[in-house]
Amino acid sequence: MLSSIRRRLSRVEESLPLPVTAERFYARAQRLARRTGGRVWDAIATLAKDLSDGELDSITAEFERLAFGSDTAACEAAKREVFAAAGYPVWNSPSQESSEEGW
């Protein structure tokens, strides 16, 4: 009975138009993973599809602040590593590109 009430409350909370924060998003992903018996990473991918571009940008920035703080060099290095692993070309900084091309 109590678990049924908690499940219903969880569904009501998910339907309320609250601002999406990294903490709320991750908690939803964990609940979805537990419900489906899947991995949290898969739940994150599923939930991210329903986010608007603005919400996704906001959550991304919040996770970056949590992970890297004010270390922008580490954040940029991590982004390059993720993009390279996904098969995207390695991007140089604008100053490197312009010096290589003679600008």
RADA-V486146 format. One line per field, one symbol per residue. phi: phi as a letter, one per 20 degrees, with the letter a starting at -180 (. if undefined). Layout:
BEGIN
phi: ???
END
This chain:
BEGIN
phi: .fffffffffffffeffefedgfffffffffffffemeefgffffffffeefgffffffgfffffffdmeeffffffffffffffeneffeefgffffffene
END
